């Protein structure tokens, strides 16, 4: 395991570069990861082949070209949908991004699960909760926590997300973010950072390439600094920062507000 010290004021947050074998060890024994995730960040190099990442993005772009943007609560019969978030005032955390949401009870999911890597991420999250992916994989929203594949495109010209922390639930003990763009090629400034309580702001995106998997704590403050904000905002482009996130979440049948992410900065 290679270690990179992201120097901040002469000190450092531990960033670990992980290979495929070490990732497999985490999938089998998530506590090896969970026990360290509060104080460290892990990057699994080449987690997904960049050509597959591009196929996934193409799938999203095709989807949004055929279907109008919309929003749906996560209740039974929730369709797959895509949605433009543009500093929506009612949002728990304000963002500027194009989000895509795919669910196992709809027709797209079986195709998406053929992309290598998603099942391992779901398995790690489920095992961290003392269970198995199969216990969540077929749940409908009314039946308990559900699995969802999410993608975000943060467009050039200010795409981003305010600093926040996410709820740490038994099946969300670690954030698993597939980097789906190439920093330096698809965008030049902004991107994912963590605001570590000890070391301050650490920019994560410049350490990554398309296809890498970022593992970080949901409970440490983080955000997406504005992408290429020297440009005009561009929604109609394939550029900008893209991520893919397989997640297990409570459905909207659960109304507990403490389970929602919340903003940690003033706007
Ligand atoms: Fe988050």
Boltz pocket constraint, residues with backbone or C-beta under 6 A from the ligand:
constraints:
  - pocket:
      binder: B
      contacts: [[A, 164], [A, 165], [A, 166], [A, 218], [A, 222], [A, 261]]
      max_distance: 6.0
